[in-house]
Amino acid sequence: MAYERPNIVLMVADDHGLDTGKYGNYAIKTPNLDALAEDGVIFTNAFCTTASCAASRSVILTGLYNHANGTYGHTHGCHHFACFDNVVTLPALLNKAGYRTIRVGKRHFAPESIYTFKEGYPEGKFGRDDVRMSESCRELIKGDDPFFLYWCSMNPHRGGGKLESHPCKPDKFGNPDKPFPNDEEMTYKDDEVLVPPYLPDTPETRAELAQYCQSVSRLDRGVGRLIQILKEEGKYDNTVIIYISDNGPAFHSAKTTLYEPGMNLPCIVRTPYLQKRNTTCDGLITWADLTPTILDFADAYDNPQEFHGRSFKDIIGQQSPQNWRDEVYAAHTFHEITNYYPMRVVRTKKYKFIWNIAYPLTYSSASDLWYSASWQGALRDGLEKYGKRAIKDYLKRPKFELYDLENDPYEIENLAYNPQYKALVDDFCEKIRIFQKETKDPWLHKWEYE
């Protein structure tokens, strides 16, 4: 029997953290993502390489760190970053391999000329209605040729104005005033949400988390409808499904930062080939690995040396992979054009080391985070801490940060200037230099300048 190449679905949420039942947040209702995990594998050490939407998506669709592909920050509006014209993207490679490439939902990449999806719908056509967006895929996935579907929700990104009826005026996170047709909103009360340790437990935070959870549940229903359609159209049994988020939730200490809430993200993988399901894998992976992995599934992983990431296809069924990597790297430079704060990170299972290249600068805030009720409430009330981290330490950071994640999972005690850790700091500095050389990082010269 000839080898039948699988269909491949890559689902990318917009600002969704580790907030599903299977990842431990049982206050939020995500039955469809949980069911997908039960039919697949959850990665517990999965990381974006840059915690900003467009920059992260450029890594996802090229297998190259954003400092090498050219998308240093946002692509839209005045920010105007974009991939270099000579970058070869995932859809282009899959087109060449004989896949039908389909895109629905959020785009947020540039230039469109190199992201050569052949089918799909314009960005914004479905807005926040993920159920309708999934339903639109029904006709697109029909046919005998294998397809690659890039399904990108706009949930649970901030947006849609403030909830004026609430005394805290929280952001609405795209939640509609009334349910979309053929859908029913899942709402949350402020006292029902789980406040993670990186956020302060204030009325404003709870109000915004309630809106965030509602948006995540809408995203979950879109995921469920797409899986239902794959089954109804007879495609599910031969489809690889990968669910991720581009970066962490749109709150301070998460999105735009390379602290754990910003970069440690959901990755759920379901393949037709798994022998054991409803399992976990603790192998270290990053979004630079996604293009190589998808090409590997498509039997088109012909030039592994062309990517900064590597395929993790062979470790998906392994709980604790042997002979796998011991560390991963992250590299963030911009969010909005005004948010210049380059960071380079090496992370092992035990340690995280951060080089704050522009450490004399005050850490800048994305505009939507700055105006958020949760941040403004903290400033108004004169809070000294935002969650477990002192606000002054969030805004003014040292050149180096080193955290023992096993003993300090919230990254509070900086060990970088403890003499006992000098050898480890030196080792991590050298690892980052080598990483920068290998990935042609323009910021390599900052070790000598300034």
C-alpha positions, 0 to 999 in steps of 0.5 A: 500500500502506498504511503498516504501523506496526512492532512495537516492542521495548524491552529494558532490562538492569539494570546492564549496561555496555559489556560485549559483544563488539561493544562491545569486551569479548571476554572475555565471551560475548554472541553474541546481542547481537552478532548483533543489532548485526550486524543493526542499529546500535551507538550509541557515544555513548549515555548514561543521564541518571541512573545509578540504576535507578528514576530512569533508568527514569522518564526512559526511559518519560517522555522527561522528566528525573527532576528534572522527573517526580518520580522523584528516586531509588528507588521501592521500600521506604523510598525511596518516590520516584514520578512526579507523577500528571499525568505522561503516560507512554510506555505511555499514549501508545502505548495512545492510538495503538492499540498493544498495550502489554506489560510483562514483567520488572522494573518499578521505576516508580511510581505504577503507575496512570500506567504503563498497560501493558495486558498482561504478567506480574507483576514477579518472576514469572520472577526471573533466568530470562530465557529463560523470560521471553522464552518467555512473550512468545510468546503475548503478541505474537501477533495483527494489531495492532502491539505495544510490548513492554517487556522488562526483565531483572533481570540483571546486577544484584547479588543472590542472596547471596554465593558462599560456596564462593569464598574472596573471597565475591563477590556472586552477581549473581543466578546460580543454584545450578543452571541454570534448566530449558531453559537452560545457564549460562555460567561464567567463571574469575577469570583469564578476565575483563577488568578495566576501567581503572576497577576495581582488579585484585584477587582480589575484583574478578576474582571479582565480575567472573566472577559479573557476566559469568555474569549478562550471558551469561544476559541475552544468552541471554534476548535470543536467545530473544526474537529467535528467538520474533519470527522464529518468529512472523513478527514480526521483519521488521516489528519495531524492537528497541532494547537498552539498560541503565538504568545502568552496572555495580554497581561503584564508579566506575560505577553511581550516578556520572556518570563514563563507566562509569556513564552511557556505555551500550550502545544497539543499534538494529535497524529494518526500514528500515535500508539498511546494517547492522552499523554504528555511529553516534556521534551524542550521545543520551540516555535522554530521547530514547527515548520520543520516538524510539519514538513517532516509529516508532509514527507518534505523535510529535505533540507534540515540545515536551512532551519534554526529549529528541528523536527520534533515528530519522532519524540511526540510519543515519548514522555521523556525523550532521550537523546533530545536537546538540553536547552532552547533559545528565545530572542525578542526585540520589538513589539510595537515600534516604540517597544524596543527592548531586545532580550536573548534567552537560554532555557534548560529544564532547570534554569532560565538565563536572560540577557537584557541587551537594553537594560539601562532602558525602562521596560516599555509597555504595549499600548493595550497593556498600558491602558488595561484596567488591571495595570492602571488599577495597580498604578492607581492603588500604588501596588508595590507588587504586580503578582509576585514581582515587584513593579520596580523590578518589572520596569527596571531590569538588570543586564542578566537574570538567572532563575532556578525554575525548579525552586523558583518557578515564578522567576523572582530570585535573580541568581545572576549576581550571586558569586556561586553562580558565576561559572554558570552565568559565564557558560550561559553567556557563551551559549548565547554568543554561539547561538547568535553567531549560528543564527546571524543575529545582528545584536551579537555586536552588543557584547562589545558595543555599549 
